[in-house]
């Protein structure tokens, strides 16, 4: 394996010149730069990042914990993290916490053991006291995405799930739907509770409550969406709209509706959440609430990089959601647009 000495000899320059060029630290003439770059290319030299990290007290590695790295949802977040980290010359290592307190603790400790410069944590559980102490002692900067499960974190990125869910439910209600099923995700997830609070707010604006709709909890999966919808069509044939906890659930619901000969949106309106691959490619196109999880990954990484550079950062940044209108929502059959009930205007208290 070629060494920095081999490169300096081939290029006809000093070792310090090669070091300055590799580190991007200090002046190197254009002639020397071209010679060194040519030597690196010819010899196939790769810098020893471990040795460089020892000299700078930086590993140039950012650690991340998400619920499940194999999920397309979290893959978008990881993509945003990696894109931003690479532009700053850093790499990322990401582990799954599986929404389990012990697994989250294990993932964090493993990343700290690998001397990550900083951590980005998407957790579903409050950290154990011993892990909090380990994080504090390490003096490793932390940015969280979602909740505040790690109090030592220097900054937090949140996504406005509540407002997104409220906007989606208001759309259904404004279209005249009252026989509504909400196929929610599991109650262990923070997003589930945030979205339910938004749904409660939207229902209250129409003089309704959660008791006036059907709510069913399950996994964020096509299987849950398919099975729950097939069951609903038998047990609650009067359902006119389904609000799915995410687009995977919506995809499963659409399969069940089509299998039962139901037209979307003529017979049953369908609304999703996330705006992932399914939403853009289903037929009909899925009306959904866009949750910019990739942007959350980018913002969290930018915050962490700023902290590492000693810059001040905002303690909390909230990323808005957006209602994306496609073709899966329609008015209740037989209801004219002028007869729809609109939420009463809010008055200042």
C-alpha positions in Angstrom: 0.0 0.0 0.0 1.4 3.4 -1.0 2.4 5.8 1.7 2.6 9.6 2.0 6.4 9.2 1.6 5.9 7.3 -1.7 3.7 10.1 -2.9 6.2 12.8 -2.0 9.0 11.0 -3.8 7.0 10.4 -6.9 5.8 14.0 -7.0 9.2 15.4 -6.1 7.9 17.5 -3.2 8.2 17.3 0.6 6.0 15.2 2.8 4.7 18.4 4.4 3.5 19.6 1.0 1.6 16.4 0.5 0.2 16.6 4.0 -1.0 20.2 3.5 -2.7 19.3 0.3 -4.5 16.3 1.7 -5.6 18.2 4.8 -6.6 21.3 2.8 -4.5 23.2 5.3 -2.0 25.7 4.0 -0.7 27.0 0.7 0.4 24.6 -2.1 1.4 26.0 -5.5 -0.5 24.9 -8.6 2.6 23.1 -9.9 3.0 21.1 -6.7 -0.7 20.4 -6.5 -0.8 18.9 -10.0 2.3 16.8 -9.3 0.9 15.5 -6.0 -2.5 14.7 -7.5 -0.9 12.9 -10.4 1.2 10.8 -7.9 -1.8 10.0 -5.8 -3.7 8.8 -8.9 -0.7 6.7 -10.2 0.0 5.1 -6.8 -3.6 4.6 -5.7 -2.7 6.3 -2.4 -5.5 6.6 0.2 -5.0 8.8 3.3 -4.9 7.1 6.6 -8.0 8.6 8.1 -7.5 6.9 11.5 -4.0 8.5 11.9 -5.3 11.8 10.7 -8.1 11.6 13.3 -5.6 10.9 16.0 -3.7 14.0 15.1 -6.8 16.3 14.9 -8.8 14.6 17.7 -11.6 14.1 15.2 -12.7 10.9 13.5 -14.7 12.8 10.8 -17.5 10.3 11.5 -21.1 11.2 12.5 -23.1 8.5 14.2 -26.8 8.2 13.8 -29.6 6.1 15.4 -33.0 5.7 13.7 -35.8 3.3 14.4 -35.0 0.9 11.5 -32.4 1.5 8.8 -34.2 -1.0 6.5 -37.4 1.1 6.4 -37.8 3.3 3.3 -39.0 6.1 5.6 -35.8 6.2 7.7 -33.7 5.5 4.6 -34.8 9.0 3.4 -33.6 10.5 6.6 -30.3 8.7 6.4 -30.0 9.9 2.8 -30.4 13.5 3.9 -27.8 13.0 6.6 -25.3 11.4 4.3 -25.7 14.0 1.6 -24.9 16.8 4.1 -22.2 15.0 5.9 -20.3 14.1 2.7 -20.4 17.7 1.5 -18.5 18.6 4.7 -16.0 15.8 4.3 -17.5 13.5 6.9 -18.9 10.0 6.9 -21.8 8.5 8.8 -22.5 5.3 10.6 -26.1 4.5 11.4 -27.6 1.9 13.7 -31.2 0.8 14.4 -32.9 1.3 17.7 -36.0 -0.6 16.8 -38.1 1.7 19.1 -36.8 -0.4 22.0 -35.1 1.3 25.0 -32.4 -1.3 25.4 -31.6 -1.4 21.6 -31.4 2.3 21.5 -29.0 2.4 24.4 -26.8 -0.3 22.8 -26.7 1.6 19.5 -25.6 4.8 21.2 -22.9 3.2 23.3 -21.5 1.4 20.2 -21.3 4.6 18.3 -19.6 6.4 21.1 -17.1 3.5 21.3 -16.3 4.2 17.7 -15.3 7.8 18.6 -17.9 9.5 16.5 -17.5 13.3 16.4 -21.2 13.7 17.1 -24.5 11.9 17.2 -27.9 12.4 15.5 -30.6 10.5 17.4 -34.1 9.6 16.4 -35.4 7.8 19.5 -38.8 6.6 20.7 -37.8 6.1 24.4 -36.3 8.2 27.2 -32.6 7.2 27.5 -31.5 5.2 30.6 -29.8 7.2 33.2 -26.5 5.3 32.8 -26.5 6.1 29.0 -27.2 9.8 29.7 -24.2 9.8 32.0 -22.1 8.1 29.3 -23.1 10.7 26.7 -22.5 13.6 29.1 -19.0 12.3 30.1 -18.0 11.8 26.5 -18.8 15.4 25.7 -20.0 14.2 22.3 -22.4 16.8 20.7 -25.9 15.4 20.2 -28.8 16.6 17.9 -32.1 14.8 18.2 -34.8 14.4 15.6 -38.4 14.2 16.9 -38.7 14.3 20.7 -36.5 15.3 23.6 -35.5 11.8 24.8 -31.9 12.9 25.2 -31.8 16.0 27.5 -28.0 16.7 26.9 -28.8 17.3 23.2 -27.6 20.7 22.0 -30.4 21.0 19.4 -33.6 19.3 18.2 -35.3 19.0 14.8 -39.1 18.4 14.9 -41.6 17.7 12.1 -45.1 19.2 12.6 -47.0 16.0 12.5 -50.0 17.5 14.4 -50.7 20.3 11.9 -50.3 17.9 9.0 -52.8 15.4 10.4 -55.2 18.3 11.2 -55.0 19.5 7.7 -55.7 16.0 6.3 -58.7 15.5 8.6 -60.1 18.9 7.8 -60.0 18.1 4.1 -62.1 15.0 4.6 -64.6 16.8 6.9 -64.9 19.7 4.4 -65.7 17.1 1.7 -68.7 16.0 3.8 -67.2 12.8 5.2 -68.4 11.8 8.6 -68.1 8.0 8.4 -64.3 8.1 8.6 -61.8 5.4 9.6 -58.3 6.3 10.8 -55.9 3.4 10.5 -53.2 4.6 12.9 -49.7 3.4 13.5 -48.7 1.6 16.7 -49.1 3.5 20.0 -45.4 3.1 20.8 -44.5 5.7 18.3 -44.3 9.4 19.0 -45.6 10.3 15.5 -48.8 8.3 16.3 -49.7 10.5 19.3 -48.8 13.7 17.5 -51.0 12.9 14.6 -53.9 11.9 16.8 -53.7 15.3 18.6 -53.9 17.0 15.2 -56.9 14.9 14.3 -58.6 15.7 17.6 -58.1 19.4 16.9 -59.6 19.1 13.4 -62.6 17.2 14.7 -63.2 19.7 17.4 -63.4 22.5 14.8 -66.4 20.7 13.3 -68.0 20.0 16.7 -66.9 16.4 16.7 -64.5 14.2 18.7 -62.5 11.1 18.2 -65.5 9.1 19.4 -67.3 10.1 16.2 -64.8 8.3 13.9 -63.4 4.8 13.9 -59.8 4.5 15.0 -57.8 1.3 14.7 -54.1 0.9 15.7 -51.6 -1.4 14.0 -48.2 -1.4 12.3 -47.1 1.1 9.7 -47.3 -1.5 7.0 -49.2 -2.5 3.8 -50.3 -5.7 5.6 -52.1 -3.8 8.3 -53.7 -1.4 5.8 -55.0 -4.3 3.7 -56.3 -6.5 6.5 -57.9 -3.6 8.4 -59.6 -2.3 5.3 -60.9 -5.7 4.2 -62.4 -6.1 7.7 -63.9 -2.5 7.7 -65.7 -3.2 4.4 -67.5 -6.0 6.1 -68.0 -4.6 9.6 -68.5 -1.0 8.7 -69.9 -0.8 5.1 -71.0 2.8 5.6 -67.4 4.0 5.8 -66.8 6.7 3.1 -63.2 7.8 3.9 -60.0 6.2 5.2 -57.2 8.2 6.6 -54.1 6.0 6.7 -51.4 6.5 9.3 -48.8 6.4 6.5 -48.5 5.7 2.8 -47.6 2.1 3.3 -50.9 1.6 5.2 -52.7 3.5 2.4 -51.2 1.2 -0.3 -52.6 -1.8 1.5 -55.9 -0.1 2.0 -56.1 0.6 -1.7 -55.4 -3.0 -2.6 -58.3 -4.1 -0.4 -60.7 -1.5 -1.8 -59.9 -2.6 -5.3 -60.3 -6.2 -4.5 -63.7 -5.5 -3.1 -64.7 -3.6 -6.2 -64.7 -0.2 -4.5 -63.8 2.9 -6.5 -61.5 5.5 -5.1 -62.5 8.2 -4.5 -66.1 7.7 -5.8 -67.0 5.1 -3.2 -64.3 5.6 -0.6 -61.9 8.5 -0.3 -58.3 7.6 0.8 -55.7 9.8 2.4 -52.1 8.9 3.3 -49.2 10.4 5.3 -45.5 10.9 4.4 -45.6 11.3 0.5 -43.3 8.4 -0.1 -42.9 6.3 -3.2 -46.3 4.7 -2.9 -48.1 8.1 -2.9 -46.6 9.2 -6.2 -47.1 6.0 -8.1 -50.4 4.5 -6.9 -53.5 4.7 -9.1 -55.3 6.9 -8.4 -52.5 9.2 -7.2 -52.6 9.4 -3.4 -53.6 12.6 -1.7 -51.3 12.6 1.3 -49.5 14.8 3.9 -45.9 15.3 2.9 -43.5 14.8 5.8 -40.1 16.0 4.6 -38.0 13.4 6.5 -35.0 13.8 4.2 -34.9 17.5 5.0 -35.0 16.6 8.7 -31.9 14.6 8.2 -30.2 17.4 6.3 -31.2 20.0 8.9 -30.1 17.8 11.8 -26.7 17.2 10.2 -26.2 20.9 9.4 -26.9 21.7 13.1 -24.4 19.1 14.3 -21.7 20.4 11.9 -22.3 23.9 13.2 -22.0 22.7 16.8 -18.7 20.9 15.9 -17.4 24.2 14.4 -18.3 26.0 17.6 -21.1 28.0 16.0 -24.3 29.0 17.9 -27.5 27.1 16.8 -31.2 27.4 17.4 -32.2 24.9 20.1 -35.3 23.8 18.2 -36.2 23.8 14.5 -39.6 22.7 13.4 -40.1 21.6 9.8 -43.6 22.0 8.4 -45.7 19.4 6.7 -47.6 20.0 3.5 -51.0 18.6 2.2 -50.4 17.2 -1.3 -53.6 17.0 -3.3 -53.8 14.3 -5.9 -56.8 12.2 -7.0 -57.8 9.9 -4.1 -60.1 12.3 -2.2 -63.6 13.3 -3.3 -66.9 14.5 -1.8 -69.3 12.1 -0.2 -71.4 10.7 -3.1 -74.5 12.7 -3.7 -73.3 15.7 -1.7 -73.2 19.0 -3.6 -70.2 21.3 -3.1 -72.5 24.0 -1.7 -74.0 21.7 1.0 -70.7 20.8 2.6 -70.4 21.7 6.3 -67.4 24.0 6.9 -65.8 24.4 10.3 -67.0 27.5 12.2 -64.5 30.4 12.2 -62.4 30.7 15.3 -62.8 33.8 17.3 -60.2 35.5 19.4 -60.5 34.8 23.1 
